Amino acid sequence: MPVHLTEHIEENRHIPGIFMLNSKMSIGQNIDELILIYQGSFDHEYQDKIEHLPL
């Protein structure tokens, strides 16, 4: 996790979650992956996390 985000979270602040798209996948594949994540996730499941696609 980038240093500034680590410091941000350590200050008891939050981020909603960041998904890094995969440049080797088409935009359609990235979108499909995001839709699957959305459909199978709980509220705040990815809060304060950075995830790289595909999961």
C-alpha positions as a Python dict, from the first residue, in 0.01 Angstrom:
ca = {
    (1, 'M'): (0, 0, 0),
    (2, 'P'): (143, 342, -85),
    (3, 'V'): (293, 526, 212),
    (4, 'H'): (43, 814, 203),
    (5, 'L'): (-251, 573, 221),
    (6, 'T'): (-91, 383, 508),
    (7, 'E'): (-47, 710, 698),
    (8, 'H'): (-404, 812, 611),
    (9, 'I'): (-544, 489, 758),
    (10, 'E'): (-316, 504, 1063),
    (11, 'E'): (-469, 847, 1138),
    (12, 'N'): (-802, 662, 1175),
    (13, 'R'): (-924, 794, 840),
    (14, 'H'): (-1075, 571, 575),
    (15, 'I'): (-1091, 503, 203),
    (16, 'P'): (-1389, 328, 42),
    (17, 'G'): (-1162, 77, -129),
    (18, 'I'): (-957, 93, -447),
    (19, 'F'): (-955, -160, -730),
    (20, 'M'): (-655, -152, -961),
    (21, 'L'): (-756, -257, -1311),
    (22, 'N'): (-551, -516, -1496),
    (23, 'S'): (-396, -371, -1812),
    (24, 'K'): (-365, -722, -1960),
    (25, 'M'): (-745, -762, -1949),
    (26, 'S'): (-986, -581, -2180),
    (27, 'I'): (-1202, -305, -2033),
    (28, 'G'): (-1498, -540, -2071),
    (29, 'Q'): (-1324, -810, -1868),
    (30, 'N'): (-1234, -555, -1599),
    (31, 'I'): (-1596, -437, -1588),
    (32, 'D'): (-1722, -795, -1564),
    (33, 'E'): (-1483, -856, -1275),
    (34, 'L'): (-1606, -542, -1095),
    (35, 'I'): (-1969, -648, -1143),
    (36, 'L'): (-1897, -992, -994),
    (37, 'I'): (-1723, -829, -698),
    (38, 'Y'): (-2018, -594, -647),
    (39, 'Q'): (-2272, -874, -661),
    (40, 'G'): (-2086, -1096, -416),
    (41, 'S'): (-1963, -841, -164),
    (42, 'F'): (-2084, -711, 169),
    (43, 'D'): (-2109, -341, 254),
    (44, 'H'): (-1770, -202, 352),
    (45, 'E'): (-1595, -531, 271),
    (46, 'Y'): (-1323, -353, 77),
    (47, 'Q'): (-1300, -44, 298),
    (48, 'D'): (-939, 60, 359),
    (49, 'K'): (-807, -191, 103),
    (50, 'I'): (-640, -178, -235),
    (51, 'E'): (-713, -482, -453),
    (52, 'H'): (-566, -577, -790),
    (53, 'L'): (-786, -739, -1053),
    (54, 'P'): (-848, -1023, -1106),
    (55, 'L'): (-902, -1114, -742),
}
